[in-house]
Amino acid sequence: MLTLSGVAARHGLNELFAGVDLQLTPGRRIGLVGPNGAGKTTLLRIIAGDRGPDDGLVNRAKGTVVGYLRQDVAETRGRSVLEETIAAAGDLTALEERLRTLEQRIADAAERGEDADDLLATYARVQETFELRGGYELEARARKVLAGLGFRDEEMTRDVGVFSGGWMMRIALARLLLSAPDVLLLDEPTNHLDLDSVGWLEQFVAGYPGAVLIVSHDRDFLDATCNRIGELSGGRLTEYVGDYETFVTERELRREQQRKAARNQQRKLAQDQRFIDRFRYKASKAKQVQSRIKMVEKTERIEEPVDDQPRFSFRFPEPPRSGRDVVRLEQVAKAYGDHTVYGALDLVLERGQKVALVGPNGAGKSTLLKLLAGVLDPDAGERVYGHNVRVAYYAQHALDQLVETRTALEEVTATVDTRRVNPRSVLGGFLFSGEDADKRVGVLSGGERARLALAKLMSDPVNLLCMDEPTNHLDVAARDVVEEALVAYPGTVVLITHDRHLIRSVADAIVEVRDGDAVLHPLTYEEYLARRGGHAAAGMEAVTDGSSPAAAMGEGHATTPQPVRRSTEGREEEAARKRAEAERRNRRYRATKVLREELTRVEAELEEAEAEERRLERELASPEVYDDGERVRELTTSHHLATERVAELLESWERTATELEQAEAELATG
């Protein structure tokens, strides 16, 4: 269907890759992986015909249609979402327009009393072609694809111009899937999808009859969809048969074999060189020496495998210890215009919890994260932070908030306290060393910008970390670094991500967001899925939070998702269950209210006492104070009393926190 032979690409004087051979045939689904900057998107553009190769050949069988989902899409308006999607099936749309034209001409002929036999015969032929090619099912198929990607029925009739960039990407993906090209090229297709839409897309791609080439850093998605993996690294493409997990195992096996072969060759060459050096000037060995010299010269060196991607590493700064309750939402309400996202939300997150927010797009996950992070204020109710809580927020569009004209160094310098933190040291940990620190943001790649945004985030110690899609634009190696840092982080994490691997590795609790509520499940992601029936998309209902559309989606689709609608009885049971859960939470809250108030009072006093202790320590650290002996004695006495006060309050805080824990445990089992 489509083959690449010896393809090479250069960017200026820099060679991205060379000697690339690849076959894209029906049923072959290849995941293209490799470090950022290796040239993966460039290779897709060559296959799509957006640019030619600098060397080599691209051969397409006659009539082969290539469809390409780019990482950026042009804005458009004037058509509904459904019309825009259907327009992708251009040939069928043209046939339908021709049918409408013939119908009008036949009607006009009938009015004039003219013979319309020729027109009727033409109409029959066009109609037969239209029907055989699935024209009458086109709108139904378009609706199913859009539903699977997160659009509700009423949103399919809205103008495409009102949707944000992320939703425009979904529309572009829907157009591409509906057009059913022979070769499907997908560049990071899951970046703007929620978990349920990712699950639907997995099933669609896994059953796709044509050839598929996917650039993605989502390991679970590659595992579920691909039967081959192509690694573009070090300027070469290496192909592996199997899914992503098989690729990782096979790649390590190949590297180990290459490592052993290289070392064996080095030992043999060293032996030959010793022989040459020892007998070089002995006439009796001249022939053997010359023979070995020629053999050494002709030997093709086997290089030990080298990871061509520098690996950055970081750990979040050690956070200050917070109170047991890190953040508490009490009867919180939030609305966008006439649409209410939350009416009376109660939620408590505790010290050290690592929580993933899950639920369909539009259910209010980002709104909840912003409420927890203090980025949004509730319309009603109360948000209460615990003792000594310091918050950092990583926005989904954190990369867009970087100033294009600033250098990487200027970006970090504008964020950190330079008296405590060296901005160049921070940047060095994220592979911005030397001249790289002076690069302007405008010339950085997506992966470099993501590293810069993370560098800014981790430069100040916090104990509540709220992150919205932190691994977007990062390759697999960089995602592993973020994952390791979050696992090691002793503070509290609240996370939104479509990367299921990250959720499984980091989260020890799940907050399910839907229907204006947020329910905390003290379960791992796998346990949560098992409780829901083993599928991320089971039982999803369409919801919206006023800024984003979402779609109903059921379980067990191949390429035609169907909305799941619960019966009236089921909805009543669900409502009763939620009322009972809310009442249990309210009883628990009322029964422990006195202890909570006491804990809040002690935390406030402790914070004041610690601030006074720190103030006295700063005064005692000043060299000038020691010129006045009386002042030194006063400060020393005051510092001693402040330290004792902190110790008393800390003991009181721990005692009250323990009593609260015991009371809640008794209520939970009672």
C-alpha positions as MATLAB code, in Angstrom:
seq = 'MLTLSGVAARHGLNELFAGVDLQLTPGRRIGLVGPNGAGKTTLLRIIAGDRGPDDGLVNRAKGTVVGYLRQDVAETRGRSVLEETIAAAGDLTALEERLRTLEQRIADAAERGEDADDLLATYARVQETFELRGGYELEARARKVLAGLGFRDEEMTRDVGVFSGGWMMRIALARLLLSAPDVLLLDEPTNHLDLDSVGWLEQFVAGYPGAVLIVSHDRDFLDATCNRIGELSGGRLTEYVGDYETFVTERELRREQQRKAARNQQRKLAQDQRFIDRFRYKASKAKQVQSRIKMVEKTERIEEPVDDQPRFSFRFPEPPRSGRDVVRLEQVAKAYGDHTVYGALDLVLERGQKVALVGPNGAGKSTLLKLLAGVLDPDAGERVYGHNVRVAYYAQHALDQLVETRTALEEVTATVDTRRVNPRSVLGGFLFSGEDADKRVGVLSGGERARLALAKLMSDPVNLLCMDEPTNHLDVAARDVVEEALVAYPGTVVLITHDRHLIRSVADAIVEVRDGDAVLHPLTYEEYLARRGGHAAAGMEAVTDGSSPAAAMGEGHATTPQPVRRSTEGREEEAARKRAEAERRNRRYRATKVLREELTRVEAELEEAEAEERRLERELASPEVYDDGERVRELTTSHHLATERVAELLESWERTATELEQAEAELATG';
ca = [
       0.000    0.000    0.000;
       2.759    2.480    0.998;
       6.496    1.911    1.417;
       9.493    4.011    2.434;
      12.951    3.117    1.112;
      16.110    4.734    2.484;
      14.262    7.873    3.536;
      16.278   10.647    5.206;
      15.376   14.063    6.594;
      17.490   17.006    7.656;
      16.744   20.162    9.585;
      19.308   22.672    8.399;
      22.673   21.009    8.899;
      21.253   18.590   11.458;
      20.335   15.134   10.149;
      17.213   13.905   11.910;
      17.254   10.391   10.465;
      18.503    8.416    7.480;
      18.042    5.019    5.858;
      14.443    4.622    7.045;
      12.645    1.632    5.515;
       8.993    1.079    6.386;
       5.989   -0.764    4.979;
       2.422    0.316    5.763;
      -0.005   -2.425    4.728;
      -3.629   -3.227    5.661;
      -3.947   -4.466    9.244;
      -0.459   -3.273   10.243;
      -0.722   -0.876   13.183;
       2.650    0.616   14.075;
       3.416    2.713   17.135;
       6.215    5.212   16.421;
       8.218    6.010   19.563;
      11.449    7.770   20.373;
      12.809   10.790   22.229;
      11.499   14.291   21.595;
      13.342   15.805   18.639;
      14.089   12.453   16.953;
      11.952   13.404   13.935;
       8.739   11.411   14.502;
       6.401   14.192   13.358;
       8.713   14.936   10.419;
       8.418   11.299    9.317;
       4.611   11.509    9.476;
       4.685   14.680    7.374;
       6.827   12.935    4.740;
       4.402    9.992    4.586;
       1.433   12.385    4.391;
       3.088   14.281    1.528;
       3.341   17.557    3.456;
       7.066   17.605    2.670;
       9.404   15.464    0.616;
      12.298   13.356    1.918;
      15.805   14.769    1.607;
      16.921   11.315    0.419;
      15.170    8.064   -0.408;
      11.786    7.224   -1.906;
       8.155    7.140   -0.779;
       6.053    4.796   -2.952;
       2.239    4.871   -2.752;
       0.064    2.350   -4.542;
      -2.284    4.002   -7.029;
      -5.408    5.316   -5.351;
      -4.013    5.060   -1.791;
      -5.631    7.662    0.461;
      -3.578    8.918    3.412;
      -5.282   10.655    6.363;
      -3.205   12.645    8.837;
      -4.161   13.967   12.292;
      -1.793   16.831   13.006;
      -0.993   18.233   16.439;
      -2.433   21.614   15.457;
      -5.613   22.304   13.504;
      -6.914   25.374   11.703;
      -9.799   27.252   13.280;
     -13.043   27.245   11.329;
     -16.654   28.294   11.782;
     -19.938   28.473    9.921;
     -20.898   24.790   10.100;
     -22.210   22.597   12.882;
     -20.001   19.915   14.414;
     -22.009   17.235   12.608;
     -21.844   19.032    9.252;
     -18.108   19.627    9.621;
     -17.547   15.944   10.374;
     -19.703   14.680    7.510;
     -17.925   17.042    5.100;
     -14.822   14.862    5.530;
     -16.516   12.168    3.443;
     -16.180   14.433    0.423;
     -17.046   11.915   -2.299;
     -20.226   10.807   -0.531;
     -21.173   14.413    0.167;
     -20.727   15.191   -3.529;
     -22.908   12.221   -4.475;
     -25.600   13.379   -2.036;
     -25.540   16.887   -3.524;
     -25.864   15.392   -6.999;
     -28.903   13.384   -5.850;
     -30.507   16.582   -4.479;
     -29.808   18.364   -7.805;
     -31.301   15.465   -9.835;
     -34.373   15.405   -7.574;
     -34.955   19.111   -8.274;
     -34.485   18.651  -12.037;
     -36.910   15.688  -12.071;
     -39.473   17.767  -10.132;
     -39.056   20.680  -12.565;
     -39.483   18.355  -15.565;
     -42.671   16.907  -14.059;
     -44.100   20.411  -13.588;
     -43.445   21.238  -17.246;
     -44.812   17.897  -18.374;
     -41.502   16.895  -19.940;
     -40.091   13.362  -20.262;
     -37.723   12.652  -17.294;
     -36.743    9.046  -18.139;
     -33.056    9.904  -18.680;
     -32.950   11.874  -15.463;
     -34.632    9.015  -13.574;
     -32.124    6.498  -14.973;
     -29.218    8.731  -13.946;
     -30.797    9.208  -10.527;
     -31.109    5.430  -10.063;
     -27.426    4.883  -10.901;
     -26.205    7.646   -8.569;
     -28.520    6.474   -5.799;
     -27.265    2.890   -6.105;
     -23.645    4.063   -5.856;
     -24.522    6.266   -2.877;
     -26.254    3.392   -1.098;
     -23.501    0.823   -1.795;
     -20.887    3.181   -0.381;
     -22.829    3.649    2.844;
     -24.191    7.103    2.114;
     -27.477    6.566    3.921;
     -25.633    5.486    7.086;
     -23.169    8.407    6.918;
     -24.914   10.655    9.431;
     -25.489    7.769   11.846;
     -21.810    6.804   11.652;
     -20.757   10.419   12.152;
     -22.932   10.677   15.254;
     -21.451    7.466   16.681;
     -17.894    8.675   16.152;
     -18.664   12.068   17.697;
     -20.391   10.401   20.658;
     -17.377    8.189   21.220;
     -15.115   11.254   21.232;
     -17.208   13.072   23.831;
     -19.966   15.072   22.100;
     -23.597   15.010   23.203;
     -26.402   15.112   20.634;
     -27.250   18.771   21.275;
     -23.579   19.758   20.989;
     -23.307   18.172   17.537;
     -25.583   20.918   16.177;
     -23.502   23.806   17.629;
     -21.206   25.876   15.411;
     -17.635   24.568   15.410;
     -16.401   28.124   15.963;
     -17.541   28.141   19.611;
     -15.286   25.240   20.611;
     -11.821   25.509   22.166;
      -8.639   24.174   20.587;
      -8.848   20.849   22.410;
     -12.362   20.227   21.127;
     -11.377   21.322   17.626;
      -8.780   18.544   17.763;
     -11.584   16.089   18.556;
     -13.588   17.351   15.577;
     -10.519   16.924   13.353;
     -10.092   13.378   14.679;
     -13.788   12.606   14.051;
     -13.486   13.854   10.451;
     -10.441   11.685    9.904;
     -11.986    8.525   11.370;
     -15.191    8.987    9.381;
     -13.292    9.442    6.112;
     -11.705    5.976    6.644;
      -8.430    6.513    4.712;
      -6.301    3.581    3.587;
      -3.420    4.838    5.755;
      -4.234    6.507    9.072;
      -1.529    8.747   10.594;
      -2.171    9.861   14.178;
       0.109   12.334   15.991;
      -0.564   12.230   19.769;
      -4.280   11.418   19.315;
      -5.002   11.013   23.053;
      -3.671   14.405   24.197;
      -7.088   16.091   24.294;
      -9.238   13.101   25.261;
     -10.607   12.012   28.613;
     -10.141    8.425   29.797;
     -13.470    7.245   28.394;
     -12.830    8.698   24.942;
      -9.340    7.162   24.969;
     -10.953    3.778   25.667;
     -13.355    4.228   22.747;
     -10.556    5.300   20.397;
      -8.485    2.289   21.413;
     -11.260   -0.040   20.313;
     -11.773    1.848   17.057;
      -8.090    1.799   16.103;
      -7.568   -1.819   17.211;
     -10.291   -2.868   14.771;
      -9.274   -0.544   11.933;
      -8.872   -2.496    8.657;
      -6.361   -0.145    7.022;
      -2.762    0.684    7.923;
      -2.153    2.815   11.015;
       0.937    4.721   12.153;
       0.662    6.329   15.593;
       2.996    8.736   17.362;
       2.106    8.524   21.039;
       3.743    8.563   24.446;
       0.739    6.785   25.997;
       2.047    3.287   26.691;
      -1.361    1.816   27.518;
      -2.796    3.161   24.247;
       0.087    1.697   22.214;
      -0.268   -1.632   24.027;
      -3.989   -1.796   23.231;
      -3.793   -0.753   19.563;
      -0.439   -1.653   17.980;
       0.932   -4.912   16.635;
       4.338   -3.390   15.840;
       6.545   -0.709   17.362;
       9.021    1.406   15.413;
      11.677    3.158   17.508;
      13.163    6.268   15.914;
      16.347    6.925   17.850;
      19.882    7.907   17.016;
      18.839    8.756   13.453;
      17.688    5.199   12.698;
      14.349    3.399   12.689;
      14.263   -0.049   14.312;
      11.084   -2.099   14.009;
       9.836   -4.630   16.570;
       6.957   -7.079   16.149;
       4.468   -7.015   19.010;
       2.889   -4.487   21.354;
       4.674   -1.876   23.450;
       5.372   -4.179   26.381;
       6.930   -6.725   24.028;
       8.986   -3.943   22.452;
      10.445   -2.871   25.811;
      11.489   -6.455   26.602;
      12.838   -7.163   23.115;
      14.734   -3.866   22.927;
      16.529   -4.568   26.195;
      17.373   -8.090   24.993;
      18.811   -6.726   21.718;
      20.794   -4.081   23.571;
      22.232   -6.662   25.941;
      23.221   -8.863   23.011;
      24.826   -5.860   21.277;
      26.611   -4.938   24.507;
      28.071   -8.446   24.828;
      29.044   -8.564   21.148;
      30.774   -5.164   21.435;
      32.714   -6.229   24.535;
      33.738   -9.556   22.978;
      34.936   -7.695   19.900;
      36.885   -5.229   22.037;
      38.606   -8.108   23.844;
      39.502   -9.770   20.546;
      40.811   -6.498   19.064;
      42.852   -5.868   22.207;
      44.391   -9.361   21.908;
      45.228   -8.718   18.268;
      46.765   -5.355   19.119;
      48.929   -6.933   21.843;
      50.145   -9.541   19.335;
      50.935   -6.781   16.811;
      52.791   -4.686   19.397;
      54.770   -7.673   20.672;
      55.902   -9.122   17.344;
      55.873   -6.033   15.096;
      59.674   -6.034   14.700;
      60.293   -9.790   14.567;
      61.001  -10.965   11.017;
      59.759  -14.475   11.776;
      56.303  -13.058   12.687;
      56.098  -10.374    9.995;
      53.536  -12.227    7.893;
      51.240  -12.926   10.870;
      51.567   -9.321   12.106;
      50.624   -7.880    8.708;
      47.695  -10.274    8.488;
      46.381   -9.159   11.882;
      46.891   -5.477   11.080;
      44.749   -5.884    7.950;
      42.137   -7.837    9.911;
      41.949   -5.132   12.611;
      41.661   -2.399   10.003;
      38.866   -4.180    8.133;
      36.858   -5.075   11.233;
      33.568   -3.173   11.428;
      33.343   -1.896   14.955;
      30.329   -2.899   17.033;
      29.320    0.047   19.179;
      27.853   -0.475   22.619;
      24.253    0.798   22.683;
      24.048    4.336   23.983;
      20.889    6.082   25.063;
      20.953    9.111   22.770;
      18.434   10.908   24.953;
      19.923   12.724   27.962;
      17.839   11.840   30.985;
      16.929   14.641   33.348;
      16.186   13.860   36.951;
      14.580   15.804   39.740;
      12.873   15.430   43.070;
      10.343   17.834   44.451;
      11.831   19.873   47.302;
      11.108   18.458   50.764;
       7.781   20.077   51.684;
       6.927   21.524   55.100;
       4.730   19.253   57.202;
       1.053   20.130   56.908;
      -1.890   19.419   59.127;
      -3.733   16.125   58.831;
      -6.554   17.690   56.803;
      -4.829   19.419   53.903;
      -7.874   20.943   52.215;
     -11.555   20.715   52.989;
     -14.502   21.790   50.816;
     -17.703   22.352   52.794;
     -21.012   22.712   50.932;
     -19.155   24.310   48.023;
     -21.137   25.584   45.039;
     -19.748   26.610   41.649;
     -21.567   27.592   38.473;
     -20.774   28.970   35.022;
     -23.633   31.251   34.060;
     -26.844   29.246   34.322;
     -25.065   25.916   34.509;
     -24.343   24.590   37.989;
     -21.285   22.345   38.215;
     -21.406   21.773   41.980;
     -24.350   22.538   44.255;
     -23.218   21.495   47.731;
     -19.916   19.654   47.465;
     -18.161   18.179   50.511;
     -14.663   16.766   50.140;
     -11.683   16.308   52.462;
      -8.148   15.451   51.346;
      -5.581   14.364   53.895;
      -1.826   14.676   54.267;
       0.141   12.351   51.982;
      -2.804   11.270   49.806;
      -2.160   10.971   46.086;
      -5.484   11.392   44.381;
      -6.470   11.065   40.717;
      -9.627   12.862   39.554;
     -11.500   10.736   37.012;
     -14.752   11.144   35.136;
     -16.004   12.188   31.704;
     -14.893   15.454   30.136;
     -17.130   18.277   31.261;
     -18.030   16.645   34.577;
     -16.051   19.309   36.424;
     -12.612   17.767   37.069;
     -10.656   20.891   36.101;
     -13.111   23.058   38.030;
     -12.607   20.902   41.128;
      -8.825   21.004   40.760;
      -8.899   24.808   40.515;
     -11.153   25.017   43.590;
      -8.740   22.819   45.548;
      -5.729   24.817   44.325;
      -7.275   28.187   45.149;
      -7.280   29.260   41.490;
     -11.100   29.512   41.569;
     -13.176   30.719   44.513;
     -16.429   28.916   45.329;
     -19.691   30.800   44.695;
     -20.955   29.507   48.049;
     -19.671   27.284   50.829;
     -16.164   27.255   52.197;
     -12.698   26.076   51.220;
     -10.484   25.514   54.278;
      -6.759   24.808   54.076;
      -5.115   22.929   56.927;
      -2.203   24.035   59.047;
       0.892   25.152   57.155;
      -0.484   24.201   53.715;
       1.336   25.637   50.706;
      -0.155   25.039   47.247;
       1.269   24.817   43.727;
      -0.860   24.501   40.585;
       0.272   23.104   37.211;
      -2.302   24.124   34.610;
      -3.141   21.974   31.590;
      -2.055   24.900   29.435;
       0.988   25.776   31.539;
       3.081   25.858   28.369;
       0.898   28.637   26.931;
       1.590   30.751   30.030;
       5.326   30.887   29.319;
       6.437   34.252   27.912;
       7.730   33.710   24.364;
      10.247   36.561   24.512;
      11.852   35.480   27.777;
      14.768   33.094   28.031;
      14.445   29.887   30.042;
      16.648   31.490   32.705;
      14.460   34.595   32.866;
      11.326   32.457   33.238;
      12.698   30.596   36.259;
      14.304   33.714   37.766;
      10.918   35.455   37.679;
       9.445   32.608   39.756;
      12.019   31.666   42.398;
      13.501   33.401   45.403;
      17.023   33.888   44.072;
      18.329   34.381   47.615;
      17.531   30.728   48.324;
      17.597   29.077   44.916;
      20.067   29.289   42.053;
      17.949   29.413   38.845;
      20.764   27.927   36.735;
      21.020   24.956   39.107;
      17.278   24.359   38.787;
      17.465   24.533   34.984;
      20.491   22.234   34.881;
      18.424   19.486   36.479;
      16.010   19.785   33.557;
      18.709   19.622   30.842;
      18.954   23.402   30.353;
      22.674   23.743   30.902;
      25.113   26.302   29.544;
      23.776   28.129   26.490;
      20.473   26.205   26.590;
      19.445   28.248   29.643;
      19.675   31.385   27.485;
      17.382   30.057   24.729;
      14.200   32.039   24.258;
      10.929   30.269   25.002;
       9.742   30.952   21.453;
      12.336   28.580   19.953;
      11.839   25.725   22.437;
      10.130   22.476   21.400;
       6.998   21.235   23.144;
       9.020   18.818   25.263;
      11.499   21.543   26.248;
       8.669   23.875   27.224;
       7.112   21.142   29.355;
      10.440   20.631   31.149;
      10.711   24.390   31.717;
       7.199   24.559   33.182;
       8.067   21.690   35.550;
      11.307   23.426   36.524;
       9.320   26.490   37.571;
       6.886   24.337   39.544;
       9.458   22.453   41.610;
      11.630   25.436   42.495;
       9.642   26.181   45.670;
       8.729   23.588   48.357;
       4.965   23.016   48.678;
       2.906   20.293   50.344;
      -0.208   20.360   48.125;
       0.499   19.774   44.454;
      -2.407   20.174   42.001;
      -1.516   19.067   38.453;
      -3.624   19.069   35.282;
      -2.152   16.846   32.521;
       1.489   17.242   33.659;
       2.892   14.717   31.159;
       1.461   16.207   27.959;
       4.274   16.908   25.454;
       6.739   14.708   27.383;
       8.235   11.581   25.870;
       8.188    8.248   27.708;
      11.576    8.722   29.391;
      10.572   12.154   30.711;
       7.211   10.784   31.866;
       9.074    8.141   33.847;
      11.067   10.879   35.599;
       7.882   12.775   36.547;
       6.283    9.537   37.712;
       9.272    8.656   39.923;
       9.301   12.160   41.410;
       5.574   12.029   42.233;
       5.883    8.574   43.796;
       8.757    9.792   46.014;
       7.022   13.086   46.888;
       5.842   12.995   50.551;
       3.210   15.724   50.163;
      -0.376   15.579   48.879;
      -1.011   15.246   45.133;
      -4.216   15.893   43.190;
      -3.865   14.802   39.578;
      -5.851   14.964   36.341;
      -4.354   12.903   33.530;
      -5.396   10.694   30.625;
      -2.195    8.660   31.164;
      -3.456    5.513   32.875;
       0.093    4.297   33.488;
       0.739    7.432   35.561;
      -2.507    6.979   37.520;
      -1.693    3.348   38.322;
       1.834    4.219   39.419;
       1.069    7.292   41.538;
      -2.524    7.356   42.795;
      -3.536    5.630   46.031;
      -7.067    7.069   45.917;
      -9.566    7.965   43.206;
     -12.058   10.836   43.229;
     -14.858   10.070   40.795;
     -16.384   13.272   39.431;
     -19.848   13.113   37.887;
     -23.378   14.418   38.257;
     -22.281   17.430   40.316;
     -20.575   15.305   42.959;
     -17.058   14.153   43.765;
     -16.805   10.831   45.603;
     -13.529    9.762   47.186;
     -12.662    6.057   46.754;
      -9.683    4.931   48.896;
      -8.679    2.479   46.147;
      -5.932    2.069   43.593;
      -6.951    2.648   39.972;
      -7.081   -1.084   39.232;
      -9.273   -1.697   42.302;
     -11.518    1.183   41.279;
     -11.916   -0.215   37.738;
     -12.613   -3.704   39.086;
     -15.347   -2.315   41.323;
     -16.894   -0.544   38.319;
     -16.840   -3.661   36.171;
     -13.312   -3.670   34.805;
     -13.661   -1.026   32.088;
     -12.891    2.649   32.287;
     -15.873    3.496   30.124;
     -18.490    1.378   31.889;
     -21.754    3.145   32.559;
     -20.658    6.605   31.452;
     -23.385    9.177   31.107;
     -23.089   12.495   29.333;
     -22.549   15.546   31.519;
     -21.263   19.059   30.990;
     -19.615   21.735   33.133;
     -20.571   24.664   30.966;
     -17.323   25.026   29.090;
     -16.774   21.630   27.532;
     -18.983   19.043   25.884;
     -19.064   15.413   26.996;
     -20.688   12.298   25.623;
     -22.540    9.233   26.732;
     -20.555    6.104   26.121;
     -21.135    2.488   26.968;
     -19.036   -0.624   27.221;
     -17.982   -3.252   24.727;
     -17.895   -1.295   21.452;
     -15.774   -2.096   18.464;
     -16.159    0.960   16.278;
     -19.768    1.939   16.979;
     -20.250    3.214   20.532;
     -23.784    3.459   21.867;
     -24.860    5.792   24.673;
     -25.815    4.058   27.913;
     -29.080    5.347   29.326;
     -30.220    4.255   32.749;
     -33.866    3.491   33.387;
     -36.015    5.758   35.604;
     -35.859    3.088   38.313;
     -32.059    2.965   38.013;
     -31.797    6.732   38.276;
     -34.027    6.732   41.372;
     -31.881    4.034   42.981;
     -28.736    6.011   42.163;
     -30.248    9.181   43.609;
     -31.274    7.326   46.777;
     -27.780    5.878   47.113;
     -26.222    9.323   46.757;
     -28.648   10.804   49.310;
     -27.738    8.033   51.762;
     -24.023    8.602   51.172;
     -24.443   12.341   51.631;
     -26.383   11.795   54.859;
     -23.655    9.482   56.180;
     -21.044   12.115   55.355;
     -23.139   14.797   57.052;
     -23.617   12.672   60.218;
     -19.874   12.032   60.326;
     -19.190   15.738   59.884;
     -21.651   16.772   62.643;
     -20.346   14.128   65.064;
     -16.748   15.275   64.631;
     -17.427   19.007   64.290;
     -16.154   19.908   67.787;
     -12.911   18.010   67.249;
     -12.437   19.596   63.833;
     -12.985   23.080   65.230;
     -10.509   22.357   68.021;
      -7.992   21.074   65.490;
      -8.435   24.205   63.360;
      -7.947   26.449   66.428;
      -4.795   24.602   67.490;
      -3.411   24.709   63.934;
      -3.922   28.484   63.792;
      -2.185   28.990   67.139;
       0.616   26.649   66.105;
       1.140   28.606   62.893;
       1.422   31.862   64.881;
       3.805   30.290   67.403;
       6.035   28.875   64.644;
       6.097   32.281   62.921;
       7.207   33.915   66.200;
       9.863   31.226   66.687;
      11.204   31.860   63.166;
      11.213   35.635   63.758;
      13.292   35.255   66.910;
      15.677   32.885   65.142;
      16.218   35.485   62.393;
      17.009   38.143   65.003;
      19.424   35.829   66.814;
      21.141   35.114   63.492;
      21.934   38.816   62.991;
      25.564   39.671   63.969;
      24.581   43.222   65.089;
      22.388   41.964   67.932;
      25.404   40.581   69.796;
      26.683   44.108   70.442;
      23.940   44.410   73.077;
      24.290   41.718   75.785;
      20.953   42.567   77.424;
      19.145   42.259   74.087;
      20.778   38.861   73.489;
      19.530   37.600   76.887;
      16.001   38.831   76.151;
      15.949   37.193   72.726;
      17.379   33.927   74.060;
      14.707   33.761   76.804;
      11.922   34.636   74.345;
      13.149   32.024   71.861;
      13.231   29.374   74.602;
       9.635   30.206   75.611;
       8.534   30.220   71.937;
      10.109   26.815   71.356;
       8.308   25.402   74.402;
       5.028   26.908   73.185;
       5.469   25.300   69.753;
       6.176   21.924   71.393;
       3.040   22.213   73.585;
       0.821   23.142   70.653;
       2.305   20.406   68.492;
       1.543   17.840   71.208;
      -2.002   19.211   71.498;
      -2.416   19.103   67.703;
      -1.238   15.473   67.505;
      -3.539   14.452   70.384;
      -6.578   16.130   68.809;
      -5.765   14.714   65.355;
      -5.531   11.196   66.838;
      -8.883   11.601   68.611;
     -10.449   12.802   65.350;
      -9.044    9.821   63.455;
     -10.400    7.393   66.050;
     -13.830    9.070   66.055;
     -14.077    8.940   62.256;
     -12.946    5.310   62.203;
     -15.655    4.376   64.743;
     -18.299    6.230   62.723;
     -17.156    4.567   59.502;
     -17.540    1.078   60.994;
     -20.638    1.898   63.020;
];
